[in-house]
Amino acid sequence: MVREEKAPFTNRIHIHDLVAVCIAAMEQGKSGELYNVSNGRPSTMILPAFPGHPRFPSRRESRRLDNRKMLDDLSVVLRYPDLETGLPCSLLS
C-alpha cells in the first residue's frame, strides 16, 4: 500500500461521463482542440479497502488536471462528479 504522505495525485472520471465527453467533443468541439478529461476533483491514490478486493501497487506519477475548458466548451454536466458518487455505480456494473 502507498503511504499517505507519498500518495500521488490522480484524476478520475466515470466511464459514463467519459463517453458523454467524447460524444460532446465530436459534436461540439473545435477541430484540433485538446481537453483535460476528468471529474475535476484530483485526489490521492489512497482508497478505502473493499472486502475481497486486492490492492495493487500504483505508479508514482502525480497530476492535477483542470477540467474547466471541457465543461465550458462542451457544456457537459457530469453524472458522477466525484469518487463518492461514481465508485458505487462502478462496482455494481
Sine and cosine of phi, psi and omega as CSV:
sin_phi,cos_phi,sin_psi,cos_psi,sin_omega,cos_omega
0.00,0.00,0.56,-0.83,0.02,-1.00
-0.98,0.19,0.74,-0.67,0.07,-1.00
-0.93,0.38,0.59,-0.81,-0.10,-0.99
-0.83,0.56,-0.66,0.75,-0.02,-1.00
-0.95,0.31,-0.25,0.97,0.02,-1.00
-0.96,-0.29,0.05,1.00,-0.10,-1.00
-0.94,0.33,0.83,-0.56,0.04,-1.00
-0.97,0.26,0.43,-0.90,0.10,-0.99
-0.98,0.19,0.54,-0.84,0.04,-1.00
-0.64,-0.77,0.30,-0.95,0.01,-1.00
-0.87,-0.50,0.65,-0.76,-0.05,-1.00
-0.81,-0.58,0.37,-0.93,0.18,-0.98
-0.42,-0.91,0.66,-0.75,0.02,-1.00
-0.94,0.34,0.54,-0.84,-0.05,-1.00
-0.85,0.53,-0.60,0.80,0.03,-1.00
-0.90,0.43,-0.64,0.77,0.04,-1.00
-0.94,0.34,-0.60,0.80,0.04,-1.00
-0.88,0.48,-0.70,0.71,0.03,-1.00
-0.89,0.47,-0.68,0.73,0.02,-1.00
-0.87,0.48,-0.65,0.76,0.03,-1.00
-0.91,0.41,-0.69,0.73,0.01,-1.00
-0.88,0.48,-0.68,0.73,0.02,-1.00
-0.91,0.42,-0.71,0.71,0.01,-1.00
-0.88,0.47,-0.63,0.77,0.01,-1.00
-0.91,0.42,-0.63,0.78,0.03,-1.00
-0.93,0.38,-0.61,0.79,-0.07,-1.00
-1.00,0.09,-0.58,0.81,-0.15,-0.99
-0.86,-0.50,-0.32,0.95,-0.08,-1.00
-0.93,0.37,0.50,-0.86,0.05,-1.00
-0.99,0.13,0.58,-0.81,-0.01,-1.00
-0.83,0.56,0.77,-0.64,0.05,-1.00
1.00,0.08,-0.07,1.00,0.00,-1.00
-0.97,0.25,0.53,-0.85,0.07,-1.00
-0.90,-0.43,0.59,-0.81,-0.01,-1.00
-0.76,-0.65,0.70,-0.71,0.18,-0.98
-0.98,0.20,0.87,-0.49,-0.06,-1.00
-0.96,-0.29,0.91,-0.41,0.05,-1.00
-0.27,-0.96,0.12,-0.99,0.06,-1.00
-0.99,0.17,-0.05,1.00,0.06,-1.00
0.99,0.14,0.16,0.99,0.00,-1.00
-0.79,-0.61,0.97,0.23,0.02,-1.00
-0.86,0.52,0.63,-0.78,0.05,-1.00
-0.58,-0.81,0.14,-0.99,-0.02,-1.00
-0.99,0.13,0.13,-0.99,0.00,-1.00
-0.98,0.19,0.02,1.00,0.01,-1.00
-0.98,0.22,0.90,-0.43,0.02,-1.00
-0.82,-0.58,0.46,-0.89,0.08,-1.00
-0.91,0.42,0.54,-0.84,0.04,-1.00
-0.98,0.21,0.67,-0.74,0.06,-1.00
-0.96,-0.26,0.69,-0.72,-0.01,-1.00
-0.82,0.57,0.75,-0.66,0.05,-1.00
0.98,0.21,0.07,1.00,0.00,-1.00
-0.93,-0.37,0.89,-0.46,-0.04,-1.00
-0.95,0.31,0.46,-0.89,0.11,-0.99
-1.00,-0.07,0.64,-0.77,0.03,-1.00
-0.91,-0.41,0.57,-0.82,0.03,-1.00
-0.90,0.44,0.58,-0.82,-0.01,-1.00
-0.95,-0.30,0.32,-0.95,0.11,-0.99
-0.97,0.24,0.26,-0.97,-0.08,-1.00
-0.99,-0.11,0.12,0.99,0.02,-1.00
-0.92,0.40,0.65,-0.76,-0.05,-1.00
-0.73,-0.69,0.83,-0.56,-0.02,-1.00
-0.58,-0.81,0.50,-0.87,0.11,-0.99
-0.79,-0.61,0.94,-0.35,-0.04,-1.00
-1.00,-0.01,0.52,-0.85,0.12,-0.99
-0.97,-0.24,0.88,-0.48,-0.07,-1.00
-0.98,-0.21,0.24,0.97,-0.04,-1.00
-0.86,0.51,-0.65,0.76,0.00,-1.00
-0.88,0.47,-0.68,0.73,0.03,-1.00
-0.86,0.52,-0.75,0.66,-0.03,-1.00
-0.92,0.39,-0.69,0.72,-0.05,-1.00
-0.95,0.33,-0.78,0.63,-0.09,-1.00
-0.95,0.32,-0.58,0.81,-0.11,-0.99
-0.98,-0.21,-0.10,0.99,0.01,-1.00
0.80,0.60,0.63,0.78,0.00,-1.00
-1.00,0.08,0.71,-0.71,0.13,-0.99
-0.93,-0.36,0.89,-0.46,-0.06,-1.00
-0.96,0.28,0.76,-0.65,0.09,-1.00
-0.95,0.31,-0.53,0.85,-0.05,-1.00
-0.81,-0.58,0.99,0.14,-0.13,-0.99
-0.97,0.23,-0.05,1.00,0.01,-1.00
-0.44,-0.90,0.20,-0.98,-0.04,-1.00
-0.88,0.48,-0.60,0.80,-0.06,-1.00
-0.90,0.44,-0.57,0.82,0.02,-1.00
-1.00,0.04,-0.50,0.87,-0.06,-1.00
-0.99,0.13,-0.58,0.81,-0.09,-1.00
-0.89,0.45,-0.73,0.68,0.01,-1.00
-0.86,0.51,-0.62,0.78,0.01,-1.00
-0.93,0.38,-0.55,0.83,0.01,-1.00
-0.93,0.36,-0.58,0.81,-0.05,-1.00
-0.96,0.27,-0.41,0.91,0.00,-1.00
-1.00,0.09,-0.30,0.96,-0.06,-1.00
-0.96,0.28,0.00,0.00,0.00,0.00
